[in-house]
Amino acid sequence: MVSSYSYDRARYGDREAREALVARLRPRMAKMAAHYARCTNENADDLLQEAWVGLLDALTQIDISIGDSDQYLLKHARWRLLDAVKRWRRRRCELLEDEQVAAIPSSMDWNDVQTDLSIRAFTGGLKPTQQAVLKSLLRGMTWREAGDELGCSSANVAYHVKQIQRQYQEWSAAG
């Protein structure tokens, strides 16, 4: 068990305490980054770097009196790593350049119109909060980012996503 004194020293910038913390958590962080690199096809070194940033950021906010401090730090490292993966994927899907947009055929066929009308019909039946959650997620936000924007927790966003999915299943079965 690591003393709270060493976490306090690391939090306030003591070089030796931070080096001891890094040395203690390095194997677990490397395993975590390697695992998510295999799962997401991202670069393990980039993921590890993001995880370290998340861990060191969480170190400034750590409450030593509650729970296992290592687990708290690793959890925040994992969150930062996964947020980076989502951010990178969203960046790959950014807006097209004007030349690329010009190359897209402008005529819509009847199936596109029907799809657009169906989507509007479904989303029109959602509650305002569900519509806001759906819009946030369609803009590429993570559940945590959507929750922050809407003033609720990521668990609330997850609840609304489940409700949207349930309503979609009912709507598509009826249609």
N, C-alpha and C positions, 0 to 999 in steps of 0.2 A: 504494500500500500504506500502510495506517495503522500507525503505530508502536504497539508494545505499551505504550509509556508513555502514550499518549492513552487507551487502554482502561483502564489502571490508574487514571488520573486520573478518568475517567468512573465507574468502579466505585466509587471512594471519595468520590463526590459533588461533584467539581469541576464547577461550573455551566457553564463555557465548554466543557469537554470533552463534557459531556452534550448541550449544545446543538449542538455540531459533529456528534456521533453521530446525533442526531435529524434534523438537516438532511440528512446524507448518506443516511440510510435512509428518509426520509419518502416519496420517490416509489415505492420498492419496496413499502413498507408499504401505501400508498394503493392501488396496483395489486392487491396481494394481497387486501385487504379488499373491493375492488370486485368482483374475480373471485368470491370466495366468497359475496358478497351476491347476485350473479346466480345462482349455483348453488344456494343454499339459501333464497332469498327472505327473507333477514333484512336488517336495516337495516345499510347499509355503515358508517355512523358508529359504531354499536354494535360492529360487528366490528373496526373500526380501533382503537377504544378497548381492547378486549380484547387485541388483538395488541400494542399498546404496553405494556400491563401485563405480558404474557408476555415481551416483549423486555427490559424494564427489570428484571424479576425474574431473567431469565437472566443479565443483566449482572453480578449479584453472584456468580454461580457460574462465570463464564467462565474457561477455561484457555487463556491466550494462546499457550502453546507448542504447542498441537495445532490443526492445520488453520486454516481461514479463519474468523476471529472473526465477521465479518459474517454468514456462512452459519449459524454456530451460533446467533447471535441471531435471525436470520430463521426458522430452524427452530423455535425455541422459541416465537416469536411465532405461527407457524402452528398449532402444537399448542394453544396457549392459545385461539386463535380457534376452532378446530374443537371443542375441549372445551366452549366456551361455547355453540356451536350445539347440541351434543348435550344439554347441561344445559337449555337453553331448550326444546328439543323434549320432553324428559322432563317438565319442569314443566307443559307444556301437557296432559300425560296423567296428572296427579296424581289422587289419590283423589277420588271424588265426595262431595259433601255429603250429609248424611242425607236431605234432601228428594229429592235426585236418585236416591238408592238406593231409596227407597220407591216411586218412579215406575217402576222396572224390574219387569217381570212376574217373579214368583217361580217359576213353573212351568217346569221343564226338560222339553224333549221328548226323545224317544229318540235323536235324532241328537246332542244335546249330551252325553248319557250315553256314547254310543259314542265320540265324539271324546275325552272325558275319559279313558276307559279305554284308548284307543289311545295317547294321549300318555303315560300312566303306563306302558304296556307298553314303549314305545320308550325312555323315559328310564330305566326300570329296568334295561335292558340296557347302559347306559353305565357306564364306569368312574367311580369316585368323583370323580376330578379333573375329568373331563368334565362330570359332573353339577354340580359346584361352579361351573365356568366358565359353564355354561348358566344356572344360577340367577342368577349375577351379571349376566349380559348381559340376562336377562329382567327384572331389576330396573332396567334402563336405564343400567347402567354402561358407560363406554367400555372398550375393551380395556386401556388403560393403567390405569384405575381398578380393573378386575377383577384385573389382574396385581398391582397394589400390594396389594389385599386378600388375594390368594391367595399372595403371596410369590414371584411369578415375573415375567417380563418380558412386555410386550405381544406380543412375537414368540411366546412360549410359548402365550399365549392364542390367537393367530392359528392356531398349529399345532393346538390342541385344537378350535377351531371347524371347521377343515378336516376333522379326524377325525370330528367329530359329523356334519357334512354328508355325508361318505362313508358313515358307518354308517346315516344316515337314508335315503340313496338305496338302499342294499342292503336295509334293512328294508322300505321301501315297495315295492320290486320283488318281494320275497318274499311280501308280504301281499296 
